[in-house]
Amino acid sequence: MNHKKICTPTIFIALLGSFLIFIQLQSWAQKKGKKNENKLNPEIEAKVNTEFIKGVVKLAQGYPEEALQSFEEVLKIVPNHTASIYNIARIYTEKKDYARALPFAQKVIKADPHNLWYYLLLVSIQENQGLYPQAAQTLEKAIKKFPKELDLRMQLAEVFIKQKKFNAAIAQLDSIEYRSGINEVCSYRKKDIYLNELGKPEKAIEEIRRLINASAENRKYYYDMYLLYRNLGRSDEAIQTLQEVYQKYPYDSWIVFNLSEYYRQLGKYAELEKLMEKAMNDPNFPVDGRVQYIYQMVNMHPDRMARAKQMTVELVKQYPKSSSPVSLLAYLYAINNQSDSSRFFYKKATILEPSNQYSWEQLLNKDYELGKSNELVEDAEAALEVFPDHPSFIYFSGLGHYQTKNYKMAVQRFEKYLKHASGLDARNESLVLSHLGDCYHYLALYEKSDANFKKALERDPNNALALNNYAYFLALRKERLEEAMLLVNRA
């Protein structure tokens, strides 16, 4: 199957910049070399050359306004200087001043109708102005000039889609495949049109089936066919598709677990067990699939906990460098209320795979649950080395520093947490503000302490921690004792 890359309109425009110098110099040389062009005297020609090169340099340096002035000076002398016309259109386009860009883009094509990039720039301007019929006309002209440029046909299909001319879009996509062979991008685009725009699910299915027939070794197409059938509510055909690909790839965990979920929903537990046992006995079945099976087994059958632990310990030995069996073992200890053992294995999982966010989250929860304040600081800081802006890790670090009485560091962490925790609800924000109130009190910064307690109670007037601590600290300082009593009464 031909997988020739089809560029999008955005990629086209990005490429324009890469070809800028080539286009400028080529157009300039072509213009100078035309036999029937009026000869310029050497002095004027030198001025044109100087202004043009000056414009190119200024544009490359990031000074478009100065470049624009130079290119305009060139046009005063040589009105059809194509490279200068093109650059003026491009500068206005990058400024999103499409109304000014449009006449220059049209003019440069009239001056030189054999340059592909000029057509692409004009199409970009027309699309940005919502002039889709005009953009389609420009692309059709370009296709006649450059019939081998299949990207033009893809771009024309997208323009037709924007005009809701879906059959015309499909015709263009078909024309690409006629020239290049079955193409994944085209097939998926047609599938989406048939399914979402034309209400023809059978045609959508046909497009995926064509991909499967052309490249049966690509299991992605089977997955997509399965999802398509499932989304259409055609469960029997969805499962038939899974069973078909399962015969080819019995060790693929995605296939196995979708089949197992289907059996579970139907209550076909014997088939489910047979399927999973076969997978577990297959040496090609991946470790993550094995972990998922054990996880599924223990949640469906809690009475099999001992067997699950035994299988997981064997996986840890079999795959000593994989974090997923270790993390599973930590989970099994956790649901058995063996927190110390659970913490030990979550710690080990973070060492094996420092980028595993879940293992860090569980480790910090276990540190906090077990009251291991020093370990909480150490582990939270280690997590922040990998995930420096992760809100929950910042919060756990703040808690650890607070519990170990490092109040300055706790303040830094809690304040950073409030900046990074988007969508924080009133109750939790109030809790963090009350922690800040505590820290500032112990740092003898009483005004900041009071301010944070007041904010905490504004966010959650029933925050018992804030009410009690604020009242207690006021009493210790022998300040506003009546207010302190009121706070106690509210707690």
N, C-alpha and C positions, 0 to 999 in steps of 0.2 A: 504493500500500500504506500502510496506517495504521501509523505508527511511534509511537503513543501510548506515553509512558513508563510503565513499570510499576515501582513502588517495591518495594524489598525490606523485610522486617521491620525491619532495622536502620535504614533511612532513615525508616521510620514513627516509630520511637522518637526519632530525632534531631529530627524535626519537632515532636514534642510540646513540646520546650523553647521553640521559636520561637512556639508558640501559647499559651504559659503565661498571659501576662497577659490575652490575649483571653478565654481560657476562664474564668479567675478572675472577671474583671469581668462577663462575660456571665452566668455562673452566679449570681453574687452578685445581679446586677440582676434576673434571672428569679425568684430566690428571694424577693426583696423584693416583687416585683410580683404574686405569686400572691394571688388574691383570697381564697382559702379558708384562707390561712395565718394562724395565730394572730398577732395584733398584739403587738409588743413595746413596752413603754413606752419613751419617748425615752431614758432613762438607760441601760437595758440595750441598746437598739439602738446607742447610741453606743459602748458597750463592745465589742459584737460587731464594729462597723465598725473600731474602733481596733485590736483584736487581729488582725483579718483583714489589714488593710493592713500592720500590723507584720510579720506572717508573710510576706507577699509581698515586702516590702523585705528582710527578713533572708535569704530564699531567694535573691533576686537578688544580694545581697552575698556569698553563699557561706557562710552560717551556717545549715545545715540543721537542726541540733539546736535552735537558738533558734526557728527558723521552726516546727518541729514543736510546740514548747510553745505557741506562739500559736494554731496551728490546733486543737490539742487543747482550748484554753480556749474557742474558738468553739463546738466541738461540745458542750461542757458546757452551753451556753446554747441552741444550735440544733442538735440532734442530726443533722438531715438537711441541714446546710449543705454543698451538693454540692462547691463549690470547695475547701472545707477538707478534705473527705473525699478528694477527688482528689489534693490536694497531699500529704496524709499518705501515700497509696498511692505516689505518685511519689517521695517522699523515701526511703521504705523500699526501693523498687525500685532507686534509684540507689545505695543502700548494699548492694544485693544481698541484702537481708533479705526474700526473697520470701515466706516464711511469714507475716510480719507484714503485708506489702503486700497479700496476696491477699484477706483479708476486707474491707479498705477498698475495693479495686477492685471487688469484687462488690457492696458496699453502694452505691457511687456510681451504678452502673448501675440498681439497683433504685430509687434516688431520682430518677434522671433517665435513662430508657432511650432518649433521643433525641439523645444526644451521641456522635458517632462516636469522638472521642478517648478516651472512657472505655472503649469496647470495645477499642481498640487497646492501651491500657495493660494491661487484664486479659489479653489474648492474650499480650502480652510476658511477663507474670509467669508465666502457665501454661506457656509454652514453656520458660522458664528453669528451671522446676521439672520439666520433662519430662512435663507433663500434656497430652500431645498430643490425646487424645480430647476433653478438656474445651476445649482451645484451638480445636479444630475446631467444637465445638458453639457456642462464643462467636462464631466467625466466621460460622457459618451464620445465627445470629440477627442479626448485624450486616448481612449481605447482604440479609436480608429487610427490614430497616429502611432500608438504603441501597443499593438494587439498582443504582444507576448508578456506584457506587464500584468500578471494576474491580480496583483494587489489592487489595481484600479477597479477591477470587477468586484472585488470584495468591498471596496469602499463604496462603489455604486450600490451594491446590495444594502449596505447600511443606510445610505441616503434614502433608498426606496422604503426601507422599514420606517424611517422617521416620517415619511409621507403616508405610512400605512398602506403602501402598495406591496403587499406581502407576496403576491404571486409573481410580481416583477422581480422582487428580491430573490425568490427561490429560483427563478430562471437564471439570474446571474450566478448564483451559487452552483447551479447545475452546469453552467457554462465553464466554470472553473474546473469542476471535476471531469468534465468532458476532455479538457486539455491536460489535466495533471493526474487524473486517476482519483480514486476515492480519497477524500481528504477529511480528516477528523474535525477540523475547525468548521468546514462547510456542513458536514453532516450534523454536528451538534447545533449549529445555527438553524438549520432547516428543522431539526427536531423541535426546537423551542418555538419556532414560528407555527409549525403544524399544531403543536400542543396548546400553546398559550394564545395564539392569535386567530387561527383558522378553525380551531375545534375539531381537528382531525387526528385523534390519537393513534389510529391504525397507521397513518403515514409517519407519525413520530416513531412508532415502534419499528417500522420498516427501516428508518434511517439507522437506528442502533443495530438492527439485525444485519444490515449491509456491512457495518464496521466489524461485527463479529465474524461474518463470513470471509471478510478480507484479511482479518488478523485474529484468528481464533486463539492465538497464544496470549493475547492481551486480555487478562482477566478483568481489567477495568471496565471493558464494554459489557461484560456479564453483570458486574455490579450495577452499572447504570441501567441495564435492562431490568434487573430485579427491582431497583428502586422505582423505575417508571411504572412497572406493573403494579407494585404495591401502592403507589400514589394514585393509581387509577382504580384501586379497590379490587384488582384482579389477583387475589391471593394465590389461587391455584397455579396460575401461570408464573407468578413471582417465584413460588417454591420450585416449580419445574426448572426454572432458569438456574436457581441455586443448586439444585440436584445435578443439573447438566454440568455446571462448572466444577462442582465438588468431585465428580468423576475424574476430572483433569487435575485438580489441585486439592487433594484430600487433606493436605497439611496447612492450608490457608486458614488462619484463625478467624478471620472476618467471615468467611463462608461457613465455617463450622459453627460459629456462635449464632449466626443468623438462622441457620437450620435448627440449632438446638432451641432457640427462642420460639421458633414456629412449632416444634414438637411440644414444648412446654405449654404454649397457649392452647393447644389441642388436647392436652392431658396425655400425650403419648410418651409417658415416662420411660417405657421400655426401649423405644426407639432412641430417645434422648440419651439414655445410659449407654446403649450400644454405640451410638455415634461418638460420644465423648471418650469412651474406653478405647475405641479404635484410634482416635486422635492421640490420646496419651501414649499409646504403644507405638506410634509412628515416630521414628527418630528425627524426621524432618519437621515435626510439629514444633513451632517456636516456643521459647520459654515463656514469653508473655501470654501466649494462648494457654499454656499449662497453668500458669498462675490464675488466669481468669476462670478456668474450669474449677479449680479448687475453691476460689472465692465464691463462685456460683453454687458449688456443691454444699459448702458449709452454711450458706444463707438459706438454701432450700431445705437442707436436712441438718439442723443443728446437732442431731444425735450422732453425726459423723465427724464431730470435732477431733476426736483422737486420730482417726484416719487422715483427716485433713492436715493435722500437724505433722504426722509421720511423712506424708507425701511432700509437704513443704520443706521439711528438714532434708529430705533426699534431694530436692531441687537445689537447695542452698549448697549442698556438697557437689552436685553435678554441674552447677553454673556458679562457681565461686566469684566471678567478676560481675555478675548481674545483680542489680539492686532490687529488682521486682520480687524475687522469692524472699529476700530478706525483709522487705517492706510488708509482704503478706504475712510472714511469720510474726512480725511485730503487731500486725492487726489481729491475728488470732490470739495472741497473748492479751491484747487490749480487751477484746470482747469476753475474755475469760477472767477479767479483772486482775490480771497479773501485770500491774503497771510498771514495775521495775524491769521486768524482762522485756516488756513492750518498748520501754524507753531505750534499753540497750540495743535492740535490733533496729529501731528507727535511727539511732545514732550511727550505727554501722551502715545503714542504707544511704545516709547523707555523705558518708566517706566514699562509698562506692560510686555514687552518682550525685555530685554536689549540685547539679542543675535541677534535681527533682524537688520541685516546690512542695509537693504533698508531704514528702518525708520530713522536710524541715518544719512544716506546720504541725505535724503530729508530734515531732520531737519537742518542740517548744511547749505544746499543750501538756505533754507529759512532765516536762521540767516544772511547769507552773503547778500542775496537779499534785506533784510529789513534794512541792515546797523546796525545790532545789534552786535557791536564788542565785548562787554563784554560777552554777551550770547554766541557768537561764540566761545570765549575762553573756557567758562565753558562747553559748550556742546561738543566741540571737545576733551577736556581733559577727559570728561566722556566717550566718545566713545573709546578713546585710552585705557582706563582701561579694556575695553572688547576686543578690537582689537588693541593690542599695536603696531603692525607693518603694519597696513593698510595704504597704501600710501596716499589715499585721505584724511583720517582723520588727518594724520600728516601734510599734506599741509594746511588743514583748520585751524589747530592749529597754524601753522606758520603765516597764514594771520591774525588770531585773535590777536596774540601777536604783530604783526607788526602794526596793526591798533590801538592797545592800547599802542603803543610806548614801549613795553617790548622787546627791540631789541635783547638783549642777548638770550632770550628764542626763539625769532623768528629765529635767526641764527641757534640755535640747531635744531629746527624743519625743517627748509628748507634744511639744510645739511643732516639730516637724511632722508628726503624725497628723495633727489637725490640718496641716497644709496639704498633705497627700491623700488623706482619706476622703474621697469624693462621695457625696450622697450619704454622709453619716447622719443617723437618726438622732433625735433630740436626746433620748435617754443615754446613748453611748457617748455623745459629745459632752453631755453634762458630767458623765463619769470621769472622762479625761480631764475636764476643767477642774473637777474637785481634786484629782491627783495633783494638778499644777498648784492648786491652792495649798495643799499639804506641803509640797516641795518648797514653795516660796516661803511658807511659814518657818520651816526648818532652816532656811537660808537667811532668816531674819529680814526678809523683804516683805514687810507686812502689808504695804499698800497693794503690791502685786498679788499677794495672797488673798486679800479681801476682794480685789477686783475679779479674780478667777472664781472665787466662791459665788459671788453675785451673778456672774455669767452662767455658772453651772445651774443656779436656782432659777434663772430666767429661762434656760432651756428645759429644765425639768424641776418644777417647784416641789415635787415629792421625792427628790433625791435624798434619801435618808443619810447616806454617807456625807454628803455636803452639809446637810442641816446639822448633824451631830458634830462633825469636825470643826465647822465654822464656829458653832456655839462654844465648843471646847477651847478653841484657840483664843477667842475673844475673852473668855473667862480667865485663861492663863495670863493674858496681857492686862486683865482688869480694865477692859475697855467696853463701853456700850453694853453693860450687863443686862439692861432691860431687853435690848435686841437679842442678846444671847438666849435669854429665857424664852422669848417668843419663838426662836428657832428650835429650841428643845421641845417646846409644846407642839410644834408642827411635825416633828420627826415621827 
